[in-house]
Amino acid sequence: MSTSITLKQINKLAIPALIAGVSEPILSLTDAAIIGNMEQNATTSLAAVGIVTTFISMLIWVLGQTRSAISSIISQYLGAGNIEAVKNLPAQAILVITTLSLIIIAVTYPLASQIFKLYNADGTILNYSVDYYRIRVFGFPFTLFTIAVFGTFRGLQNTYFPMLIAISGAAANIVLDFIFVYGVEGLIPAMHIEGAAYASVLAQLIMASLSAFYLLKKTDVPLLATLPFNPEMKRFAVMILNLFIRTLALNIALYFGTSFATKYGANYIAAYTIAINLWFLGAFLIDGYASAGNILSGKLFGAKDYKNLIELSNKLIKYGIIAGGIIALIGAVFYFPIGRIFSNDEAVLTEFYNIFWIILSMQPLCALAFIFDGVFKGLGKMKYLRNVLLFSTLAVFVPVVFWTDHLDYKLYGIFIAFTLWMVARGLPLIINFRKTFKTLAQKT
């Protein structure tokens, strides 16, 4: 007999996942805050960090989908009581994904200048972007390794160890940022934007090392990949392919947002950098409940417990809207102090304050979209996720952002497009889920 999913069960997974989820945006926000307050070339450096962060986030989101795929498969096998059948899958997935990351480094490193010209970067901003990227990219394999291990822990219904790892990485990054960016008199020279890149790479190395330690010490999942490939590698590869296409669509939206903001000038791209990173932070905070949806939906789906699956979705909708509302309220209360954390340039702050209210008002909408993203990933419905994001990007975001650019709305237009994009992402998922699983629940 199935047992109802309680708020305590959801929060036991969601709160540690929430804390773990903010590690990547904290790495970028820390860089943005410290660089934005440098005495030398702060606005130009902040613009460069924004451009590179967008591109690196694209790479991480494309290949980092291993977390969702691994979590989905493992949680479904756990729900079905057959976890032994997929114990060797994580190591094989990690080997494949880290190998791909090394290939990407080899290809993008020499082409960094050409890549960032596509984002409309030129002059000093382009030079800083290239310098920052050519250091920061070496943390890419460590990040993907960590993400894959996090996916394994999630599949095993454990978000506690990922939380510890993420806290350690974020704390290390903050300390190292101050040391390397500003320097330590008589010991370490100030390295400015390059120092921020070194700090991020070392923090990612620390997280990867801790991930390996906890996986080997706290589970019986091996890290040494062996042949033959697990039979589920085929389903894993199909999931990754669908998520790869989906993430390309996602990054088309981020590319146009960054490209247009860069075109408008240094103050606009600097303000956009602050705004988009705060938006990412909100997204990753909500990701705690999205992760709980991912983890629990996969297990309930594997156990064919459709009634509790519907109940889970109802609770996640309520908690997601509340969480999004709280984030928006906190942002509203600290509206002006938040901006001054990241820049002391009044021209940059003016543009940021003009559009920050849009970021805040989006939060409840984003919560619903992100939570049901997580649920569908747990169910393994990657094809439907792919199709929804292709539609929302190509039929909604792209036409709107070009239209608002034509109207000269600048950053207003970019974030209006992002808002409509989130609505187009979330509604189809909610409608499809309830239609499908209410029918299945009635049959059981």
N, C-alpha and C positions, 0 to 999 in steps of 0.2 A: 504494500500500500504506500503511495507516494506521500511525502510530507511537504506541507506548504513552505515556500521560500519566504523567510522572514527578513525584516529590515536589518537585523543583526548579522545574518548571513551575507547579505548584500554589502553592508558596510565593512565586514571583515575582509572582503576582497577589494572593495572599492576604495577605501581610505588609503591602504598601503599602495594600491595601484595609482591612485591620484598623486601621492607623494613621489612615487617612482616616475610617473609620467612627465613631471615637470623638469626632469633633469636636462633634457635636450634644449628646451626653450630657455632654461636658466643659464646654460652655457652661452647661448647667443645673447640673452639679455644682459648678462654680466659683462660680456665683451662690449655691448652697446653702451652700457652705463659708464664703464670706466673709460672707454675710448672717447665717448661724447663729452667727457669732462676734462680731457687732456688740455694743456695750455697751448699745444702746437698742433695746427691742422685738424682740430677736433671734428668739424663738420664734414670735411672731405673724407677723413678716416671713417667716420660713422656711415657715410654714404657707401663707401667701399665695403664695409662689413655687411651692410644691408643687402648689397648685390650678391656677395659671395654666400651669405647665409641662405638666401633664396635658392641659389644653385645647389649648395650642399644639402639643403633640406629636400630638394627634389631627388638627389641621388639616394639619400637615406630612405625616403618614403618609397622610392621605386623598389629598392632591394630589401628594405627593412620589413616588407610585407611577409617575410618568413615568420615573423612573430605570430601574426594572425593565422597563417596556414598551419604552423606547428601546433599552436594552441588549439585550433579547431579539431585537428585530427586526434591529438592526444586526449582532449577532454571528451570527445565522442567515444573513444575506446575505453576511457575510464568509466563513463556512464554505462557502457555495455559490459563492464567487468572483464575486459580483455587487454589490459594495459601492456602485458608482456609482449604482445605482438608488434608493438611500435617502439620498444625501448631503444633500438639502434637507429631510429629515424633522425633524431636531433643531430647526432654527430655527422651523419651523411649530409644533412641539410646545411650544417655549418661549414663543412668542407667546400661544398658547391658555392655557397654564397660568398665566402671569404676569397675564394679563387677569382670569382667575378669582380670583386672589389679591387683586387690587385691589377686586373686587366684594365679597369676603369681608370685607376691612377696612371698607369702607363700611357693610356690614350689621352687623358685630359691634361696631364701635367705640361707637356710641350705646347698644347693648344690653348692654354689659359687665356692669353691675350685675345685670341679670336673668339673664345666663348663669351667673355665679358663685354666685348664690343657688340655682341648681339643684344645685350641689355642696355645699349646706348651709353655705355661707359666710355669716356675718353680722357685724355690728359692725365692729370694727377690722380683722379679717381680710378682710372684704368690701371695705372701703375700700382697703386695701393691694393687694388683688388687682386691683381696677379700675385703680388708679394704675399698677401694674406692667405690666398688660396693654396699656393705652392707649399706652404707649411701645414695649414689646417687639414688638407686632404689626406695626410698620412695618418690621421686618426680614424679615417673611414673604415678600414678593416676591423679595428677595435670596436667601433660603434656597432657594426653589423654582427660581430660575434656576440656582443652583449645583448643585442636585441633578440637574437635567436635563442640565447639562454633564457631570457625573460619569457619568451614564448613557451619554452619547455616548462618553466615553473608555473605559468598561467594554466597550461593544460593540466597540470597536476593539482590545480586549485590552490596555488600558493602564490601570493603577491607580497609576502613579508620579506623574503630575501631580496627580491628586486628592489624593494623600498630601501633596504639597508645599503645596497650597492649604489643606488641613485643618489642617496644623501651623501655618501662618501665622495662620489665623483663631483657633485655640485659644490660641496664644501672645498674640495681640493682645487677646483677651477677658480673659485673666488679668491682664495689665498694666492694661488700662482699668478692670477691676473694682476693683482696689486704688485707682486714682486717683479714680474717680468715687464709689465707695461711702464711702471714708474721707476723701477730699479731699486736697489738697496745701496745707499752711498758707501763707496769703498769696496763693495763686494760684487754687485751685479749692475751693469749699466742699464739705463732705461732703454727698452727696445720698442716702445710705442705699439703700433698696430701689429708688428711681427711678434712682439711679446705676448699679445693676446692669443695669437694663433698657437704659439708654443704651449701656453697654459692649457688650451683646449685639448691639444693632442695628448699631453701628459695626463690630464684628467680622464680622457677616454681610455688610455692605457691602464690606469688604476681601476676603472670600472670593469674592463675586460678581465683583468687578473682576479679581481674579487668574484666575478661571475664564474670563472673556471673553478675557483676554490670552493664556492658554495655548492655548485652543481655536483662536484665530485665528493664533497664531504657530507652533504645533506640528502642526496638521492642516490639511487643505484643506476642512474642513467650514465652511460659511458661517454667520454669525449673523443675517443679514438675511433675514427670511422673504419668500418670493415665492409668487405664485399661478401655476398652479393647485395645489391640494393634492396632495401625493404620494399615489398609490394606496394606500399602506400606512397612511394616516391613518385609514381606516375600521377596520382591524384594531387600530391603536393605540387608537382610541376605545373599541372593544369591550373591549380589555384593561383600559383605565383604568376603564371602568364596572364590570367584574367586581372589579377591585382596590378600587374605591371602596366597593362593597357589603361586600367582605371587610374593609376597614379600618374601616367603621362597626361591624361585628361586633366587631372587635378593641377598638374604643374603647368599646363597651358594657361590656366587661369592665373597662377602665381607669376608666370613669365610676363603676361601682358600687364598685370598690375605693376610689377617692378619696372618693366620697360617704359610704360607711360609715365610713372612717377619720376624716373630718371630723366626723361625727355623734358619734364617741366622745370628742372633745375636742381641744384645741390640742396637747397632748403627743403624742397618737396620730397626728394628721395630720402633725406635724413629724417624728416617727419614721418614719412611712410615706413621707414625702417623701425622707428619706435612703435608706431601703431601696429604694424603687421606682427612684430614680435610679441607685443602685448596680446594680440588676437591669438597667436599661437599658444601663449601661456594659458589663456582662457580655455582654449581647445584641449590642452593637455590636462588642465584641472578637471574638466568634464570627462576626460578620458578615463578617470577612475571608475565612474559608473558605466562608461562604455566597456571597460575591461571586465567589470562584473557581469555585464550583459553577455559579453563574448564567452567568458568562462562558464557561466551557469547555463546559458542557452545551449552550448555544445554538449554539456553533460546531460541536460534534460532531453535534448533531441536524441542523443545516443540511447537514452533509457526509454524513449517514446512516451515521455510524460508530457503530453501536449497541454493538459489543463494547467499544470504549474508553469508551463512556458508562457501561456497567455497571462497568467497572474503575474509572472515576473515582468512581462512587458508593461502591464498597467502600473506597477510600482515604479519601474524605471522611468516612465513618462513623468510621473509625479515628482520623483526625486530629481530628475534632470531639470525640470522647469524651476524647481526651488533652488537648485545649485546655480543655474544660470542667472536667476534673479539676484541671488546673494552676491555673485561676482559683479554683476552690473551695479548693485547698490554700493559695494565697497569702492568700485571705480569712481562712482559719482561723488562719494564723500571725499575722496582723496584726488579729485580730478586734476587740480593744478600741481600739488606736490609730486604726483606721479611723473608728470612731464619733466619736472626739474631734476628728477633722478637721472635722466638720460641726456640732458643737454642744458647748457646755459646760454645758448644762442637764441635771442628773442625772436628772430625771424623764423627759425625752425620751430620754436615752441608755439608761435602764432598759428602756423599751418597745422601742427599737431592738435592743438586745442580745438581748431575748427572742425575736426572730423572724429575726435575721440568719442564723442557722444554716440556716433553711429556704431563704433566697435562695442560699446556697452549695451546698446539696445539690441544688438544681434545675439547676445549671449543665450537667452532662452531658446531662440530658434536654433542656434548652433548646438545646444545641448541635445535637443531631440534628434537632429541629424546625426550627430556623433554617436549617440547611444544606440540608435538603430543600425548604424554602420557596424558597431561592435556586435550586436545581436546577429546580423546577417553573416558576419565573418565567423562567428561561433557555429552557425548552422552550416557553414561551408558553401553558402550561396554567393560565390564570388562572381559568377557570370551576371547575375541580376545587378549586383553592385556596380559592375563594369558598365552595364548599359545605362543605368541611372546617371552615373557621373558623366558619361559621354554626352547624354542628352542635356544635362544641366550646364555643362561647360560650353558645348558647341551651339546649342539652341537658345541658351539664356545668357550666360556670362559674356561670351565673346561679342554678340551683337550689342548688348547693353553697354559694355565698356567702350566700344568704338563709337556708339551713339553719344554717350556722355562726353567723350573726348571731343567729338565734333561740336558739342554744345559748350565746350571749354569749361566743364565743371571741375576739371583737375582731380584732386584727391577725393572730393565729394563723389564724383562719378565712379571712381574706382571702387569705393566702399559701398555705394548703392548697388553696383554690379555684384559685389561679394554677398550682400544681403539677399538679393534675389536668387543668387546661386545656391545659398544655403536652403532657402525655401524649396527650390526645385530638387534639391538632394534629399531632403527629409520627408516630405509628404508622400512620395511614391513608396518609400520603404515602409512607413507606418501602415498605409492602405493595403499594400501587398501582404504584409505580415499578418494583419488581423483577418483578412479575407482567407488566407491559406490555413492558419492554425486554429481559427475558430471552427472551421469545418472539420478539421482532424480531431479537435477536442470533443466535438459533439458525437463523433463516431466511436470514441473509446469510453 
